[in-house]
C-alpha cells in the first residue's frame, strides 16, 4: 500500500463521518446562502474542528465564493479542500539539521508515546541516521523495558539507568554518548505523569535546561504525542503543554480508529502548532510524516 493509500485508509472514519455529512448537506442546497454556511459550520464543529476554526473556514469560504462569483453548492467541496490544505500547510518537516539533533518526546500515558518513538527511530535509522534513544521515562513501570524492545527492533542504541533515576541525568548521559559515538539524532522519552502536573512540568523544564546547556546550538524538536480519539481533549492537552514547556510539533496517533480527525485543524489553526506526524495504524511503517495536501485530499476524496 502506497503512502497516500495508507493515509486515505487511516482517515476513512473521519472522511465518512464528517465529509459524508457535508456532501449530503451540499446536495440538499440549490444555491449558496447563509443557511448553507451555518449548516456547514455546525457540521465542522461536530467533526472536532473546533468552533473558532470552523468559523474561520466558513468566513474564508464566504470571501472566495463572493470574489469568484460561485453560485453552485457543489463547488464548495473543492474550495473547502483548498482552504483546509492552506490552513494545515507550513512547518511540517522535522528539523534534524545538526549533528547531533535532539527530539524530546512528550505526552501523557496511554497516547502511544513509546510506540511513536520506536517507529520514528526505525524510520530515521532506515534513512541512514545513527539514532540514540534516551530512556528518560524512569517513573513508569516497564517504560524502560518497552523502549529497550523498540531499540532492538529499530537497530538503535539506548541509554538507560535504573527505574526511579533522575530523568535529566539520563538525558545528560545520552547527550555525552551521542557526542562521543557520532550519533545523528537523540530521541528522548519522557515521563507522561508524575505525582502531579506541576511535578511533571518541573521535570520537563529541568530536562530542557540540560539540553540547552549541553547542546546549545543543536536543532531541537519538542514533539507532543496526542491521541486523536480524544478529540477536543487533545487540543486542551496541547494548550497546557505548550504553555508549560513549548512545543515545536504534534504527533497525532490513532487516527485510523476515530472519526475525530478534524482535530488536526483545531491544533494547527487554533494553537499554531504544526502537526509533524500522524499515526494511521499499528504497523511500524504506519507513522507517516504529515503532508497537508495529502491529508486534505484523503479527507475529501470519496473515490480514487
C-alpha positions in Angstrom: 0.0 0.0 0.0 1.4 3.4 -1.0 1.8 6.3 1.4 -1.3 8.2 0.2 -3.4 5.0 0.3 -2.3 4.4 3.9 -3.3 8.0 4.9 -6.6 7.7 3.0 -7.4 4.4 4.7 -6.4 5.8 8.0 -8.8 8.7 7.6 -11.7 6.6 6.5 -13.8 7.0 9.6 -13.3 10.8 9.7 -14.0 11.1 6.0 -17.2 9.0 6.2 -18.5 10.8 9.3 -17.5 14.4 8.5 -17.2 14.7 4.7 -20.0 12.3 4.1 -22.4 14.6 6.1 -21.0 17.7 4.4 -21.5 16.1 0.9 -25.1 15.1 1.8 -25.8 18.6 3.1 -24.5 20.3 -0.1 -26.8 18.1 -2.2 -29.8 19.5 -0.3 -29.0 23.1 -1.4 -29.7 24.5 -4.8 -28.0 27.8 -4.1 -25.3 29.2 -1.8 -26.8 31.2 1.0 -26.3 31.9 4.7 -28.3 28.8 5.7 -25.7 26.7 3.9 -22.8 28.4 5.7 -24.5 28.0 9.1 -25.1 24.3 8.5 -21.6 23.8 7.2 -20.1 25.4 10.3 -22.2 23.2 12.5 -21.0 20.1 10.7 -17.4 21.2 11.0 -17.8 21.8 14.8 -19.3 18.3 15.1 -16.3 17.0 13.3 -14.0 18.2 16.1 -12.6 21.1 14.1 -13.5 23.4 16.9 -15.8 26.5 16.9 -13.1 29.2 16.2 -11.6 27.2 13.3 -15.0 26.3 11.9 -15.9 30.0 11.9 -12.6 30.9 10.2 -13.1 28.3 7.5 -16.6 29.5 6.7 -15.5 33.1 6.7 -12.8 32.4 4.2 -15.2 30.3 2.1 -17.7 33.3 2.1 -14.9 35.5 0.8 -13.9 33.1 -2.0 -17.5 32.5 -3.1 -18.1 36.2 -3.3 -14.8 37.0 -5.1 -15.3 34.2 -7.6 -19.0 34.6 -8.1 -19.6 31.0 -7.3 -23.3 30.0 -7.3 -23.3 26.2 -7.4 -23.1 24.5 -4.0 -21.2 21.5 -5.5 -18.3 23.9 -6.0 -18.0 24.3 -2.2 -16.3 20.8 -1.9 -13.2 21.7 -3.8 -12.9 25.2 -2.3 -13.1 23.7 1.2 -10.3 21.3 0.4 -8.1 24.2 -0.8 -8.8 26.2 2.3 -8.0 23.3 4.6 -4.8 22.5 2.7 -3.7 26.1 3.1 -4.6 26.1 6.8 -2.6 23.0 7.5 0.5 23.9 5.5 3.8 25.1 7.0 6.5 23.8 9.3 5.5 20.1 8.9 9.1 18.9 8.3 11.1 17.6 11.2 14.2 19.7 11.9 17.2 17.4 12.3 19.7 19.7 10.6 22.5 19.4 13.1 24.7 16.5 14.3 23.5 15.6 16.8 19.9 16.9 16.7 17.7 16.2 19.6 14.0 15.2 19.7 12.2 15.4 23.1 9.0 13.4 23.0 6.3 14.4 25.5 2.8 13.1 26.2 0.5 11.7 28.8 0.5 8.0 29.4 -1.6 5.9 27.0 -1.3 8.1 23.9 1.3 5.8 22.2 4.4 7.8 23.1 6.9 4.9 23.4 5.5 3.3 20.3 5.8 6.5 18.4 9.5 6.8 19.5 10.2 3.3 18.2 8.5 3.9 14.9 10.3 7.2 14.4 13.6 5.7 15.4 13.1 2.9 12.8 12.3 5.5 10.1 15.3 7.6 10.8 17.6 4.6 11.1 16.3 3.3 7.7 17.3 6.7 6.2 20.8 6.1 7.3 20.8 8.1 10.5 22.6 6.9 13.6 19.9 7.1 16.3 20.3 7.0 20.0 17.4 6.6 22.4 17.3 8.1 25.9 15.0 6.2 28.3 14.1 9.2 30.5 10.7 8.0 31.5 12.1 6.5 34.6 9.0 6.7 36.8 6.6 4.4 34.9 7.0 0.7 35.5 8.3 -1.1 32.4 8.7 2.1 30.4 12.5 1.5 30.1 11.9 -2.2 29.1 9.4 -1.1 26.4 11.9 1.4 24.9 14.6 -1.3 25.1 12.5 -3.6 22.9 11.9 -0.8 20.4 15.6 0.0 20.4 16.3 -3.7 19.4 13.5 -3.6 16.7 14.8 -0.4 15.1 18.5 -1.3 15.5 19.3 1.7 17.6 21.4 2.2 20.7 19.8 3.1 24.0 21.0 5.0 27.1 19.2 4.0 30.3 19.5 3.9 34.0 17.5 2.0 36.7 13.9 2.7 37.4 13.4 5.9 39.5 16.6 7.5 38.3 16.8 11.2 37.6 15.5 11.7 34.0 17.7 14.8 33.5 20.7 12.6 34.3 19.7 10.1 31.6 19.4 12.9 29.1 22.9 14.2 30.1 24.4 10.7 29.6 22.6 10.4 26.3 24.0 13.7 25.0 27.5 12.7 26.1 27.2 9.3 24.4 25.8 10.9 21.2 28.8 13.3 21.0 31.3 10.5 21.6 29.7 8.0 19.2 28.9 10.4 16.4 25.1 9.9 16.6 22.9 11.9 14.3 19.8 12.1 16.3 18.9 11.6 20.0 15.3 10.7 20.7 14.3 11.2 24.4 11.4 9.5 26.0 9.9 11.4 29.0 7.5 10.8 31.8 3.8 11.1 31.0 2.6 11.5 34.5 4.4 12.2 37.8 2.9 12.9 41.2 1.1 15.9 40.0 1.0 18.2 36.9 3.4 20.7 38.5 6.0 18.0 39.2 5.7 16.8 35.6 6.2 20.2 34.2 9.1 20.9 36.6 10.8 17.7 35.4 10.4 18.7 31.7 11.8 22.2 32.5 14.8 20.5 34.1 15.4 18.3 31.1 15.1 21.3 28.8 17.8 23.1 30.8 20.2 20.2 30.5 19.6 20.1 26.7 20.1 23.9 26.3 23.3 23.8 28.3 24.8 20.7 26.7 23.6 21.2 23.1 23.1 25.0 22.8 23.4 25.1 19.0 21.6 21.8 18.1 18.4 21.5 16.2 15.8 20.8 18.8 12.3 19.4 18.4 9.8 19.1 21.2 7.1 16.7 19.9 3.8 16.3 21.8 2.1 12.9 21.2 -1.7 13.2 21.3 -4.4 10.5 20.9 -6.8 11.6 18.1 -9.6 9.6 19.6 -9.8 12.1 22.5 -10.9 14.9 20.1 -11.1 18.3 21.8 -9.3 16.9 24.9 -6.2 16.6 22.7 -6.5 20.3 22.0 -6.6 21.1 25.7 -3.6 18.9 26.4 -1.7 20.7 23.6 -2.5 24.0 25.1 -1.3 23.0 28.6 2.0 21.6 27.4 2.6 24.5 25.0 2.3 26.9 27.9 4.4 24.9 30.2 7.3 23.6 28.1 6.9 25.0 24.5 6.1 22.6 21.7 7.5 22.6 18.1 5.2 19.9 16.7 2.5 17.4 17.2 2.4 13.7 16.6 -1.3 12.6 16.3 -1.8 8.9 16.9 -4.7 6.5 16.4 -6.3 8.5 13.5 -7.4 5.2 12.0 -9.6 4.4 15.0 -11.6 7.7 15.2 -13.9 10.0 13.3 -12.3 12.9 15.1 -9.5 13.6 12.5 -10.8 17.2 12.3 -8.9 17.9 15.5 -5.8 18.3 13.3 -7.2 21.7 12.1 -8.1 22.8 15.7 -4.5 22.2 16.7 -2.8 23.8 13.8 -5.1 26.7 13.2 -6.2 27.2 16.8 -2.9 26.8 18.6 -0.4 27.5 15.8 1.4 24.2 16.4 2.2 22.2 13.3 1.4 18.5 13.0 4.6 16.7 12.1 3.5 13.1 12.0 0.2 11.1 12.0 -0.3 7.5 13.1 -2.7 5.7 10.8 -2.3 2.1 12.0 -0.5 -0.4 14.2 2.4 -1.4 11.9 5.9 0.0 12.2 5.5 2.0 8.9 2.1 3.4 9.8 3.6 6.5 11.4 3.5 9.0 8.5 5.2 12.3 8.0 2.4 14.8 7.9 1.6 16.3 4.4 -1.1 19.0 4.4 -2.0 18.4 0.8 -2.3 14.6 1.1 -4.2 14.9 4.3 -6.8 17.3 2.9 -7.0 15.2 -0.3 -7.5 12.0 1.7 -10.2 13.7 3.8 -12.2 14.8 0.8 -11.7 12.1 -1.8 -14.6 9.7 -1.8 -13.2 7.6 -4.6 -9.8 7.1 -6.1 
